[in-house]
Amino acid sequence: MDMDHATMHLDHVSYACHPGEMIDVVQRIGSELGGVFMDGGLHPRFGTRNFVLPLVGGAYVEIVSALDHPAADKAPFGRAVRRRAEDGGGWMGWVVSVDDIAPVEERLGRVSVPGHRIRPDGVDLNWRQIGVLDLIDDPQMPFFVSWDKDQEHPGLHDSPEVALTHMELSGEAAAVASWLGTDHSDLDHCMAPVTLDWVSAEEHGLIACVFHTSRGDIRID
């Protein structure tokens, strides 16, 4: 195994929609899960904005849309969000957090790009990311983020009643494991306590997420 799984974990899952649908989607999914999404603010470099729902364990759900802004046409992340929304909206992908992104850069042979998000309260969250172009080419592949140290992670405030338990993925587990720099046999260990369920579908990608809530298990596709 190339990467120590202790330094890698699920960061968040992203659900894309059109800007005009965002409030309805936030309210619908929030109501289904019994959780409250927070306004995450704007991604100026990507031409996008999001709402986030922190989950038990420190991960979070992101509902994201591409704005009518030139950055959304230029930045890979903005393009990925817009394309998913134009395809009908839904789960766009999943994101893995690493403590140090340098080994990922070395393994992939390219440099990560900076990202930042300005919350409505003025807090500017910063990170580096790599792999969005690969997500665009093959939506089963997660991309990587590494958050700046000494800042508040969006999933820091656990929801006491909502936990992501399963992700249904269409694709090839071995290919995803190789992309993450781990062994096929160790992939589930890396993403624990979330279980990866490989399903058959016409297109590769994140098909559905299952959450444990105070109302029982809820599957959102």
N, CA and C of each residue as an Amber inpcrd file, in Angstrom:
protein
   663
   0.8440000  -1.1900000   0.0000000   0.0000000   0.0000000   0.0000000
   0.8800000   1.2400000   0.0000000   0.6430000   2.1490000  -0.9400000
   1.4850000   3.3330000  -1.0600000   1.1460000   4.4050000  -0.0340000
  -0.1180000   4.5170000   0.2970000  -0.5360000   5.5990000   1.1810000
  -0.9950000   5.0370000   2.5200000  -0.5630000   5.6510000   3.5870000
  -0.9930000   5.2570000   4.9270000  -2.4530000   5.6430000   5.0980000
  -3.3370000   4.6410000   5.2670000  -4.7630000   4.9510000   5.3450000
  -5.0960000   5.8060000   6.5550000  -4.2160000   5.8690000   7.5520000
  -4.4850000   6.7010000   8.7300000  -4.4760000   8.1820000   8.3700000
  -3.8430000   8.5420000   7.2330000  -3.7850000   9.9440000   6.8320000
  -4.8600000  10.2850000   5.8170000  -5.7000000   9.3210000   5.4650000
  -6.6890000   9.5180000   4.4150000  -8.0630000   9.1150000   4.9190000
  -9.0600000   9.9540000   4.6880000 -10.4110000   9.6110000   5.1040000
 -11.4170000  10.3470000   4.2240000 -12.6540000   9.9030000   4.2870000
 -13.7120000  10.5700000   3.5340000 -13.9230000  11.9700000   4.0920000
 -13.8790000  12.9560000   3.2070000 -14.0530000  14.3480000   3.6340000
 -15.5060000  14.7970000   3.4640000 -16.0410000  14.6390000   2.2460000
 -17.4380000  14.9930000   2.0230000 -17.9600000  14.3790000   0.7340000
 -19.2690000  14.4320000   0.5640000 -19.9300000  14.0180000  -0.6680000
 -20.6450000  15.2370000  -1.2340000 -20.6520000  15.3520000  -2.5720000
 -21.1710000  16.5520000  -3.2290000 -22.3900000  16.2340000  -4.0820000
 -23.4160000  17.0440000  -3.9070000 -24.6660000  16.9320000  -4.6510000
 -24.8590000  18.2280000  -5.4270000 -24.9210000  18.1400000  -6.7510000
 -24.9720000  19.3390000  -7.5920000 -26.3820000  19.6230000  -8.0780000
 -26.6890000  20.9150000  -8.2210000 -27.9870000  21.3350000  -8.7390000
 -27.8530000  22.7090000  -9.3800000 -28.8870000  23.1390000 -10.0920000
 -28.9110000  24.4910000 -10.6540000 -29.0880000  25.5120000  -9.5260000
 -28.5550000  26.7230000  -9.7110000 -28.6920000  27.7480000  -8.6620000
 -30.1430000  28.0020000  -8.2560000 -31.0470000  28.0240000  -9.2380000
 -32.4430000  28.2920000  -8.9320000 -33.1290000  27.1860000  -8.1560000
 -32.5140000  26.0000000  -8.1330000 -33.0760000  24.8630000  -7.4180000
 -32.4630000  24.6620000  -6.0400000 -31.4200000  25.4280000  -5.7350000
 -30.6270000  25.1250000  -4.5490000 -31.4350000  25.1490000  -3.2580000
 -32.2140000  26.1680000  -3.0430000 -32.9670000  26.2600000  -1.7870000
 -33.9420000  25.1030000  -1.6640000 -34.6120000  24.7440000  -2.7640000
 -35.5430000  23.6170000  -2.7200000 -34.8130000  22.3110000  -2.4140000
 -33.6410000  22.1130000  -3.0300000 -32.8710000  20.8890000  -2.7900000
 -32.3850000  20.8410000  -1.3490000 -31.8850000  21.9610000  -0.8460000
 -31.4200000  22.0360000   0.5410000 -32.5570000  21.6820000   1.5020000
 -33.7240000  22.2600000   1.2460000 -34.8640000  22.0010000   2.1360000
 -35.3350000  20.5600000   2.0200000 -35.3420000  20.0230000   0.8030000
 -35.8150000  18.6560000   0.6130000 -34.9000000  17.6400000   1.2870000
 -33.6010000  17.7380000   1.0230000 -32.6710000  16.7670000   1.6010000
 -32.5480000  16.9720000   3.1110000 -32.5510000  18.2300000   3.5440000
 -32.5110000  18.4980000   4.9760000 -33.7140000  17.9100000   5.6870000
 -34.8780000  18.0320000   5.0630000 -36.0960000  17.4820000   5.6570000
 -36.0470000  15.9620000   5.6950000 -35.5490000  15.3440000   4.6210000
 -35.4670000  13.8830000   4.5770000 -34.5370000  13.3530000   5.6630000
 -33.4220000  14.0630000   5.8830000 -32.4260000  13.5930000   6.8380000
 -32.6880000  14.0740000   8.2570000 -33.5470000  15.0670000   8.4050000
 -33.7840000  15.6250000   9.7240000 -32.6100000  16.4480000  10.2150000
 -31.8750000  17.0600000   9.2840000 -30.7190000  17.8920000   9.6240000
 -30.8450000  19.2810000   9.0310000 -30.0360000  20.1820000   9.5250000
 -30.0870000  21.5780000   9.0810000 -28.8080000  21.9210000   8.3260000
 -28.9550000  22.2810000   7.0610000 -27.8220000  22.7400000   6.2650000
 -27.4610000  24.1780000   6.6320000 -26.1680000  24.4600000   6.5930000
 -25.6700000  25.8080000   6.8380000 -25.1980000  26.4120000   5.5180000
 -25.4150000  27.7030000   5.3540000 -24.9360000  28.4000000   4.1630000
 -23.4130000  28.4040000   4.1890000 -22.7980000  27.7090000   3.2270000
 -21.3500000  27.6190000   3.2030000 -20.6720000  28.7910000   2.5410000
 -21.4090000  29.5680000   1.7540000 -20.8280000  30.7340000   1.1070000
 -20.3190000  30.4360000  -0.2940000 -19.4200000  31.2900000  -0.7620000
 -18.9530000  31.2780000  -2.1480000 -17.5530000  30.7010000  -2.2910000
 -17.3200000  30.0320000  -3.4450000 -15.9800000  29.6160000  -3.8580000
 -15.5620000  30.5810000  -4.9840000 -14.8970000  31.6870000  -4.6610000
 -14.6080000  32.6910000  -5.6940000 -13.7860000  32.1680000  -6.8640000
 -12.8330000  31.2770000  -6.6040000 -11.9830000  30.7840000  -7.6920000
 -12.7160000  29.8150000  -8.6090000 -13.7890000  29.2100000  -8.1030000
 -14.4730000  28.1750000  -8.8730000 -15.8080000  28.6310000  -9.4480000
 -16.2990000  29.7810000  -9.0090000 -17.5880000  30.2510000  -9.4870000
 -18.7520000  29.4230000  -8.9820000 -18.6490000  28.9440000  -7.7400000
 -19.6870000  28.0960000  -7.1600000 -20.0290000  28.5660000  -5.7520000
 -21.1230000  28.0470000  -5.2310000 -21.4840000  28.2730000  -3.8260000
 -22.0850000  26.9940000  -3.2790000 -22.0790000  26.8720000  -1.9440000
 -22.6040000  25.6390000  -1.3750000 -23.3260000  25.8440000  -0.0520000
 -24.0590000  24.8040000   0.3230000 -24.6270000  24.6410000   1.6550000
 -24.0670000  23.3280000   2.1910000 -23.8040000  23.2650000   3.4920000
 -23.1760000  22.0700000   4.0540000 -23.9660000  21.5630000   5.2640000
 -23.9730000  20.2300000   5.3810000 -24.5740000  19.5680000   6.5300000
 -23.4980000  18.7110000   7.1900000 -22.9760000  19.1210000   8.3630000
 -21.9890000  18.2970000   9.0780000 -22.6020000  16.9760000   9.5110000
 -21.7900000  15.9360000   9.4790000 -22.2500000  14.6000000   9.8220000
 -21.4750000  14.0520000  11.0120000 -22.0220000  13.0330000  11.6300000
 -21.3010000  12.3390000  12.6900000 -19.9690000  11.8410000  12.1360000
 -18.9000000  12.1170000  12.8600000 -17.5860000  11.6390000  12.4440000
 -16.7270000  12.6640000  11.7400000 -17.3010000  13.8210000  11.4010000
 -16.4840000  14.8830000  10.8350000 -16.5750000  15.0790000   9.3350000
 -17.2540000  14.1670000   8.6110000 -17.4880000  14.3950000   7.1860000
 -18.7040000  15.3170000   7.0330000 -19.0470000  15.6550000   5.8060000
 -20.2190000  16.5000000   5.5950000 -20.8070000  16.2780000   4.2080000
 -22.0590000  16.6970000   4.0580000 -22.7390000  16.7110000   2.7620000
 -22.6650000  18.1270000   2.2180000 -22.2990000  18.2430000   0.9630000
 -22.2530000  19.5380000   0.2880000 -23.2980000  19.5490000  -0.8230000
 -24.1550000  20.5600000  -0.8090000 -25.0240000  20.8280000  -1.9490000
 -24.4480000  22.0560000  -2.6420000 -24.1280000  21.9220000  -3.9190000
 -23.3480000  22.9390000  -4.5990000 -23.9650000  23.2740000  -5.9470000
 -23.8140000  24.5320000  -6.3450000 -24.2920000  24.9610000  -7.6600000
 -23.2670000  25.9020000  -8.2830000 -23.2690000  25.9460000  -9.6070000
 -22.3850000  26.8380000 -10.3520000 -23.1090000  28.1490000 -10.6180000
 -22.4300000  29.2480000 -10.3490000 -23.0140000  30.5680000 -10.5270000
 -22.8470000  31.0430000 -11.9650000 -23.5700000  32.0870000 -12.3070000
 -23.4050000  32.7200000 -13.6150000 -22.1820000  33.6260000 -13.5360000
 -21.0170000  33.0010000 -13.6040000 -19.7570000  33.7090000 -13.4000000
 -18.6960000  33.0690000 -14.2900000 -17.7830000  33.8590000 -14.8680000
 -16.7640000  33.3010000 -15.7650000 -15.9280000  32.2010000 -15.1160000
 -15.7090000  32.2930000 -13.7910000 -14.8850000  31.2860000 -13.1180000
 -15.5020000  29.9010000 -13.2230000 -16.8310000  29.8320000 -13.2760000
 -17.4970000  28.5360000 -13.3540000 -17.2510000  27.8600000 -14.6990000
 -16.9090000  28.6350000 -15.7110000 -16.6170000  28.0710000 -17.0310000
 -15.1470000  27.7130000 -17.1810000 -14.2930000  28.3070000 -16.3530000
 -12.8510000  28.0990000 -16.4700000 -12.3380000  27.0510000 -15.4860000
 -12.7750000  27.1130000 -14.2520000 -12.2580000  26.2130000 -13.2160000
 -12.8370000  24.8150000 -13.3900000 -12.0110000  23.7780000 -13.2890000
 -12.5260000  22.4080000 -13.4130000 -13.6760000  22.1100000 -12.4500000
 -13.5800000  22.5860000 -11.2030000 -14.6480000  22.2910000 -10.2550000
 -15.9580000  22.9350000 -10.6990000 -15.9050000  24.1840000 -11.1420000
 -17.1070000  24.8440000 -11.6300000 -17.7080000  24.1170000 -12.8240000
 -16.8360000  23.6470000 -13.7190000 -17.3090000  22.9080000 -14.8910000
 -17.9500000  21.5920000 -14.4870000 -17.3530000  20.9200000 -13.4980000
 -17.9120000  19.6480000 -13.0350000 -19.2960000  19.8470000 -12.4260000
 -19.4480000  20.8940000 -11.6290000 -20.7340000  21.1700000 -10.9930000
 -21.7830000  21.5030000 -12.0480000 -21.4240000  22.3670000 -12.9870000
 -22.3770000  22.7710000 -14.0260000 -22.7900000  21.5760000 -14.8880000
 -21.8280000  20.7380000 -15.2490000 -22.1460000  19.5880000 -16.0930000
 -23.1120000  18.6520000 -15.3910000 -22.8540000  18.3920000 -14.0900000
 -23.7530000  17.4840000 -13.3560000 -25.1450000  18.0760000 -13.2490000
 -25.2430000  19.3760000 -13.0120000 -26.5520000  20.0220000 -12.9220000
 -27.2880000  19.9450000 -14.2580000 -26.5650000  20.1580000 -15.3470000
 -27.1880000  20.1120000 -16.6720000 -27.5950000  18.6990000 -17.0610000
 -26.9620000  17.7080000 -16.4420000 -27.3240000  16.3100000 -16.6910000
 -28.5120000  15.8670000 -15.8400000 -29.0880000  16.7820000 -15.1020000
 -30.2520000  16.4690000 -14.2850000 -30.0420000  16.6480000 -12.7990000
 -28.7960000  16.9190000 -12.4070000 -28.5080000  17.1300000 -10.9960000
 -28.4220000  15.8210000 -10.2260000 -27.8660000  15.9030000  -9.0350000
 -27.7180000  14.7320000  -8.1830000 -26.3010000  14.6100000  -7.6700000
 -25.9560000  13.4190000  -7.2040000 -24.6270000  13.2100000  -6.6350000
 -23.5550000  13.4170000  -7.7050000 -22.6470000  14.3170000  -7.4330000
 -21.5710000  14.6220000  -8.3720000 -20.3310000  13.7880000  -8.0830000
 -20.0550000  13.5440000  -6.7880000 -18.8610000  12.7900000  -6.4680000
 -18.5620000  12.7910000  -4.9840000 -17.4110000  12.2150000  -4.6640000
 -16.9690000  12.1290000  -3.2730000 -15.5410000  12.6200000  -3.1880000
 -15.1700000  13.0650000  -1.9990000 -13.8980000  13.7590000  -1.8020000
 -13.1660000  13.1410000  -0.6210000 -11.8840000  12.9150000  -0.8130000
 -11.0400000  12.3030000   0.2150000 -10.0650000  13.3370000   0.7490000
  -9.9220000  13.4030000   2.0630000  -9.0070000  14.3350000   2.7060000
  -7.7010000  13.6380000   3.0540000  -6.5920000  14.3290000   2.8110000
  -5.2740000  13.8250000   3.1920000  -4.5820000  14.8730000   4.0510000
  -3.7490000  14.4160000   4.9730000  -3.0310000  15.3410000   5.8390000
  -1.9880000  16.1380000   5.0710000  -1.3630000  15.4820000   4.1070000
  -0.2930000  16.1050000   3.3240000  -0.5320000  15.7720000   1.8610000
  -0.7300000  16.7820000   1.0390000  -1.0640000  16.5280000  -0.3630000
   0.1750000  16.3290000  -1.2330000   1.3560000  16.6120000  -0.6910000
   2.5880000  16.4910000  -1.4810000   2.8050000  15.0730000  -2.0280000
   2.6080000  14.0130000  -1.2250000   2.7800000  12.6740000  -1.7810000
   1.7960000  12.3600000  -2.9120000   0.5890000  12.9240000  -2.8250000
  -0.3870000  12.7230000  -3.8950000   0.0820000  13.4290000  -5.1630000
   0.5840000  14.6530000  -5.0080000   1.1150000  15.3880000  -6.1530000
   2.2470000  14.6040000  -6.8110000   3.1370000  14.0550000  -5.9910000
   4.2770000  13.3070000  -6.5250000   3.8100000  12.0520000  -7.2630000
   2.8410000  11.3590000  -6.6820000   2.3570000  10.1260000  -7.2940000
   1.6320000  10.3970000  -8.6020000   0.8540000  11.5010000  -8.6630000
   0.0890000  11.8190000  -9.8700000   0.8980000  12.6180000 -10.8890000
   2.0330000  13.1610000 -10.4410000   2.8890000  13.9010000 -11.3540000
   2.3630000  15.2590000 -11.7390000   1.6260000  15.9100000 -10.8340000
   1.1290000  17.2640000 -11.0870000   0.9260000  18.0000000  -9.7750000
   0.6460000  19.2790000  -9.8920000   0.5550000  20.1410000  -8.7140000
  -0.9060000  20.3980000  -8.3670000  -1.2110000  20.4050000  -7.0800000
  -2.5540000  20.7410000  -6.6190000  -2.8300000  22.2220000  -6.8070000
  -4.0910000  22.5910000  -6.7210000  -4.4820000  24.0000000  -6.8740000
  -5.1180000  24.4880000  -5.5750000  -4.9770000  25.7780000  -5.2770000
  -5.5930000  26.3050000  -4.0570000  -7.0920000  26.5110000  -4.2370000
  -7.8040000  26.3500000  -3.1440000  -9.2250000  26.6560000  -3.1220000
  -9.5410000  27.4090000  -1.8430000 -10.5890000  28.1990000  -1.8980000
 -11.0330000  28.8420000  -0.6630000 -12.5130000  29.1610000  -0.7650000
 -13.1280000  29.2550000   0.3830000 -14.5620000  29.5150000   0.4560000
 -14.7990000  30.5480000   1.5340000 -15.5630000  31.5610000   1.1940000
 -15.8580000  32.6350000   2.1420000 -17.2490000  32.4210000   2.7130000
 -17.3110000  32.1130000   3.9980000 -18.6000000  31.9000000   4.6430000
 -19.3270000  33.2220000   4.8460000 -20.6440000  33.1770000   5.0280000
 -21.3910000  34.4150000   5.2730000 -20.9130000  35.2070000   6.4820000
 -20.2880000  34.5270000   7.4650000 -19.7850000  35.2390000   8.6380000
 -18.4010000  35.8380000   8.4050000 -17.8790000  35.7170000   7.1760000
 -16.5970000  36.3240000   6.8310000 -15.3980000  35.4140000   6.9700000
 -15.5770000  34.2310000   7.5650000 -14.4630000  33.2950000   7.7110000
 -14.0640000  32.7600000   6.3390000 -12.7690000  32.7870000   6.0630000
 -12.2380000  32.3240000   4.7780000 -11.5590000  30.9780000   5.0010000
 -12.1630000  29.9110000   4.4840000 -11.6070000  28.5670000   4.6100000
 -10.7120000  28.2780000   3.4100000  -9.5430000  27.6880000   3.6520000
  -8.5660000  27.4630000   2.5940000  -8.1000000  26.0120000   2.5640000
  -7.8230000  25.5310000   1.3670000  -7.3570000  24.1650000   1.1740000
  -6.6420000  24.0760000  -0.1660000  -6.0730000  22.9190000  -0.4390000
  -5.5510000  22.6010000  -1.7600000  -6.2540000  21.3450000  -2.2540000
  -6.4370000  21.2300000  -3.5550000  -7.1400000  20.0740000  -4.1030000
  -6.5040000  19.6320000  -5.4100000  -6.7380000  18.3680000  -5.7190000
  -6.1900000  17.7810000  -6.9390000  -7.0880000  16.6230000  -7.3630000
  -7.3100000  16.4950000  -8.6730000  -8.0580000  15.3600000  -9.1870000
  -9.4370000  15.6570000  -9.7230000  -9.8480000  16.9200000  -9.7800000
 -11.1930000  17.2270000 -10.2790000 -11.3200000  16.8740000 -11.7610000
 -10.2660000  17.0930000 -12.5380000 -10.3170000  16.7230000 -13.9520000
 -10.5330000  15.2300000 -14.1210000  -9.9740000  14.4440000 -13.2130000
 -10.1600000  12.9920000 -13.2640000 -11.5910000  12.6180000 -12.9050000
 -12.1940000  13.3560000 -11.9770000 -13.6050000  13.1640000 -11.6490000
 -14.4670000  13.4530000 -12.8760000 -14.1300000  14.5060000 -13.6110000
 -14.8930000  14.8400000 -14.8150000 -14.7920000  13.7050000 -15.8330000
 -13.6050000  13.1500000 -15.9980000 -13.3990000  12.0600000 -16.9620000
 -14.0440000  10.7570000 -16.5090000 -14.0180000  10.4940000 -15.2160000
 -14.5310000   9.2310000 -14.6800000 -15.1330000   9.4950000 -13.3020000
 -16.4400000   9.7410000 -13.2240000 -17.0760000  10.1930000 -11.9700000
 -17.0120000   9.2230000 -10.8000000 -16.5190000   7.9990000 -11.0020000
 -16.3320000   7.1190000  -9.8370000 -15.1470000   7.5670000  -8.9940000
 -14.2320000   8.3290000  -9.6000000 -13.0030000   8.7090000  -8.9140000
 -13.2310000   9.8910000  -7.9730000 -12.8050000   9.7730000  -6.7260000
 -12.8620000  10.9370000  -5.8370000 -11.7190000  11.8920000  -6.1650000
 -11.8410000  13.1270000  -5.7250000 -10.6630000  13.9900000  -5.7650000
 -10.1670000  14.2160000  -4.3510000  -8.9630000  14.7580000  -4.2460000
  -8.2780000  14.9050000  -2.9680000  -8.2980000  16.3510000  -2.5010000
  -8.4370000  16.5420000  -1.1960000  -8.2790000  17.8580000  -0.5860000
  -7.3490000  17.7480000   0.6140000  -6.6660000  18.8390000   0.8870000
  -5.8580000  18.9570000   2.0940000  -6.1420000  20.3300000   2.6880000
  -6.7880000  20.3570000   3.8420000  -7.1960000  21.6050000   4.4650000
  -6.0200000  22.2760000   5.1510000  -6.0030000  23.5960000   5.1120000
  -4.9830000  24.3350000   5.8390000  -5.0890000  24.0190000   7.3230000
  -3.9560000  23.9450000   7.9480000  -3.9290000  23.6460000   9.3770000
  -4.5000000  24.8220000  10.1850000  -4.9010000  24.5140000  11.4170000
  -5.3570000  25.5340000  12.3670000  -6.5590000  26.3160000  11.8650000
  -7.4820000  25.6270000  11.1910000  -8.7300000  26.2800000  10.8220000
  -9.8780000  25.3000000  11.0200000 -11.0750000  25.8260000  11.0620000
 -12.2490000  25.0200000  11.3620000 -12.6970000  24.2580000  10.1250000
 -12.7220000  22.9360000  10.2290000 -13.1950000  22.1070000   9.1220000
 -14.7250000  22.1920000   9.0430000 -15.2910000  22.1870000   7.8210000
 -16.7500000  22.3020000   7.6920000 -17.5320000  21.2050000   8.3900000
 -16.9180000  20.0470000   8.6160000 -17.6200000  18.9570000   9.2800000
 -17.3520000  18.8800000  10.7680000 -16.7500000  19.9310000  11.3220000
 -16.3460000  19.8930000  12.7220000 -17.5350000  19.7390000  13.6580000
 -18.6410000  20.3990000  13.3320000 -19.8090000  20.3450000  14.2110000
 -20.6670000  19.1560000  13.8130000 -20.4910000  18.0510000  14.5060000
 -21.2400000  16.8440000  14.1890000 -22.7350000  17.0620000  14.3370000
 -23.4950000  16.5180000  13.3920000 -24.9280000  16.4060000  13.5970000
 -25.1540000  15.2020000  14.5070000 -25.8390000  15.3780000  15.6290000
 -26.0000000  14.2630000  16.5660000 -26.9040000  13.1620000  16.0330000
 -27.5950000  13.4030000  14.9090000 -28.5810000  12.4360000  14.4430000
 -28.3550000  11.9560000  13.0240000 -27.3620000  12.4660000  12.3080000
 -27.1760000  12.0920000  10.9070000 -25.7550000  11.5790000  10.6870000
 -25.6650000  10.3420000  10.1890000 -24.3660000   9.7430000   9.8870000
 -24.4330000   9.0880000   8.5190000 -23.4200000   9.2880000   7.7090000
 -23.3060000   8.6050000   6.4240000 -22.7760000   7.1970000   6.6890000
 -23.5270000   6.1780000   6.2740000 -23.1280000   4.7950000   6.5500000
 -22.7000000   4.0320000   5.3010000 -23.3100000   4.3270000   4.1560000
 -23.0120000   3.6050000   2.9200000 -22.9730000   4.5680000   1.7320000
 -22.0570000   4.3230000   0.8140000 -22.0460000   5.0010000  -0.4770000
 -22.1810000   3.9310000  -1.5570000 -23.1540000   4.0910000  -2.4270000
 -23.3300000   3.1710000  -3.5440000 -22.5730000   3.7360000  -4.7460000
 -21.5970000   2.9760000  -5.2270000 -20.7350000   3.4200000  -6.3170000
 -20.8380000   2.4640000  -7.4900000 -20.8640000   3.0370000  -8.6830000
 -20.8020000   2.2430000  -9.9050000 -19.4240000   2.4320000 -10.5140000
 -18.7390000   1.3270000 -10.7950000 -17.4010000   1.4300000 -11.3580000
 -16.5830000   0.2100000 -11.0030000 -15.2940000   0.4280000 -10.8140000
 -14.3710000  -0.6620000 -10.5290000 -13.5900000  -0.3490000  -9.2590000
 -13.8080000  -1.1620000  -8.2380000 -13.1650000  -0.9260000  -6.9530000
 -11.6440000  -0.9250000  -7.0730000 -11.1110000  -1.8200000  -7.8920000
  -9.6570000  -1.8980000  -8.0390000  -9.0930000  -0.6240000  -8.6360000
  -9.8160000  -0.0310000  -9.6050000  -9.3490000   1.2090000 -10.2310000
  -9.3740000   2.3640000  -9.2330000 -10.4130000   2.4230000  -8.4060000
 -10.5060000   3.4770000  -7.4000000  -9.4080000   3.3100000  -6.3530000
  -9.1620000   2.0740000  -5.9330000  -8.1100000   1.8090000  -4.9460000
  -6.7530000   2.2420000  -5.4870000  -6.4840000   1.9220000  -6.7410000
  -5.2220000   2.3170000  -7.3560000  -5.1040000   3.8350000  -7.4190000
  -6.2010000   4.5030000  -7.7570000  -6.2200000   5.9680000  -7.8190000
  -5.9210000   6.5780000  -6.4480000  -6.4280000   5.9410000  -5.4040000
  -6.2120000   6.4510000  -4.0500000  -4.8270000   6.0800000  -3.5060000
  -4.1210000   5.2120000  -4.2230000  -2.8000000   4.8110000  -3.7670000
  -2.8410000   3.7740000  -2.6750000  -3.8700000   2.9130000  -2.7060000
  -3.9940000   1.8720000  -1.7010000  -4.2930000   0.5420000  -2.3790000
  -4.3750000  -0.5100000  -1.6200000  -4.6870000  -1.8280000  -2.1470000
  -6.1930000  -2.0100000  -2.2380000  -6.6230000  -2.8050000  -3.2140000
  -8.0400000  -3.1100000  -3.3580000  -8.5910000  -3.6800000  -2.0550000
  -7.8480000  -4.5870000  -1.4240000  -8.3110000  -5.2380000  -0.2020000
  -8.4020000  -4.2800000   0.9870000  -7.7440000  -3.1300000   0.8920000
  -7.7120000  -2.1910000   2.0120000  -8.6230000  -0.9870000   1.8010000
  -9.3240000  -0.9600000   0.6600000 -10.1300000   0.2120000   0.3370000
 -11.2100000   0.4670000   1.3810000 -11.9360000  -0.5810000   1.7870000
 -12.9960000  -0.3940000   2.7860000 -12.4330000   0.0840000   4.1160000
 -11.2430000  -0.4280000   4.4830000 -10.6110000  -0.0040000   5.7290000
 -10.2980000   1.4840000   5.6770000  -9.8380000   1.9530000   4.5320000
  -9.4810000   3.3690000   4.3860000 -10.6870000   4.2850000   4.5920000
 -11.8480000   3.8410000   4.0940000 -13.0400000   4.6950000   4.1330000
 -13.9270000   4.4320000   5.3460000 -13.5820000   3.4590000   6.1880000
 -14.3810000   3.1480000   7.3790000 -14.5440000   4.4040000   8.2360000
 -15.7320000   4.5700000   8.8720000 -16.8110000   3.5940000   9.0240000
 -17.8340000   3.5880000   7.8800000 -17.5960000   4.3540000   6.8180000
 -18.5030000   4.3380000   5.6770000 -18.2070000   3.1030000   4.8230000
 -19.2540000   2.3800000   4.4440000 -19.1170000   1.1840000   3.6150000
 -19.3270000   1.5580000   2.1500000 -18.4380000   1.0820000   1.2830000
 -18.5750000   1.2930000  -0.1510000 -19.2890000   0.0840000  -0.7500000
 -20.4620000   0.3220000  -1.3170000 -21.2330000  -0.7450000  -1.9580000
 -21.1450000  -0.5600000  -3.4730000 -20.5920000  -1.5400000  -4.1640000
 -20.4130000  -1.4600000  -5.6160000 -21.6390000  -2.0350000  -6.3020000
 -22.2790000  -1.2040000  -7.1280000 -23.5330000  -1.5740000  -7.7730000
 -23.3720000  -1.4410000  -9.2860000 -24.3040000  -2.0230000 -10.0040000
 -24.2950000  -1.9450000 -11.4590000 -25.1790000  -0.7920000 -11.9190000
 -24.6340000   0.0660000 -12.7690000 -25.3880000   1.1870000 -13.3160000
 -24.8250000   1.5240000 -14.6890000 -25.5990000   2.2640000 -15.4730000
 -25.1720000   2.6030000 -16.8260000 -23.9170000   3.4720000 -16.8210000
 -23.8110000   4.3650000 -15.8560000 -22.6900000   5.2910000 -15.7860000
 -21.9100000   5.0860000 -14.5010000 -20.5930000   5.2850000 -14.5750000
 -19.7730000   5.2610000 -13.3640000 -20.1090000   6.4720000 -12.4940000
 -19.9170000   6.3110000 -11.1930000 -20.0830000   7.4480000 -10.3040000
 -20.7310000   7.0920000  -8.9920000 -20.9980000   8.1220000  -8.1940000
 -21.6840000   7.9710000  -6.9220000 -23.1800000   7.9330000  -7.1980000
 -23.7940000   6.7910000  -6.9600000 -25.1950000   6.5740000  -7.3210000
 -26.1390000   7.0070000  -6.2040000 -25.7950000   6.6860000  -4.9730000
 -26.6610000   7.0020000  -3.8340000 -25.8560000   6.9960000  -2.5500000
 -26.4050000   7.6490000  -1.5340000 -25.8210000   7.6470000  -0.1900000
 -26.8940000   7.2270000   0.7940000 -26.4930000   6.4140000   1.7670000
 -27.4120000   5.9680000   2.8060000 -26.9780000   6.5790000   4.1310000
 -27.9240000   7.1900000   4.8120000 -27.6530000   7.8850000   6.0690000
 -28.4540000   7.2470000   7.1920000 -27.8320000   7.1550000   8.3650000
 -28.5580000   6.7350000   9.5570000 -29.0390000   7.9830000  10.2730000
 -30.3290000   8.0800000  10.4960000 -30.9290000   9.2610000  11.1130000
 -31.8490000   8.8390000  12.2570000 -32.3920000   9.8260000  12.9430000
 -33.3180000   9.5290000  14.0350000 -34.6130000   8.8890000  13.5140000
 -34.8200000   8.9920000  12.1920000 -35.9930000   8.4100000  11.5740000
 -35.7010000   7.0500000  10.9340000 -34.5000000   6.5540000  11.1390000
 -34.0930000   5.3020000  10.5110000 -33.1190000   5.5590000   9.3850000
 -32.8750000   4.5640000   8.5730000 -31.9450000   4.6900000   7.4640000
 -32.6450000   5.3210000   6.2690000 -31.9950000   6.3390000   5.7050000
 -32.5610000   7.0770000   4.5780000 -31.5840000   6.9810000   3.4080000
 -32.0900000   6.5330000   2.2650000 -31.2880000   6.4460000   1.0490000
 -31.6520000   7.6040000   0.1220000 -30.6370000   8.3540000  -0.3030000
 -30.8570000   9.4700000  -1.2120000 -30.0790000   9.2130000  -2.4870000
 -30.8090000   9.1770000  -3.6140000 -30.1400000   8.9530000  -4.8910000
 -30.2050000  10.1960000  -5.7620000
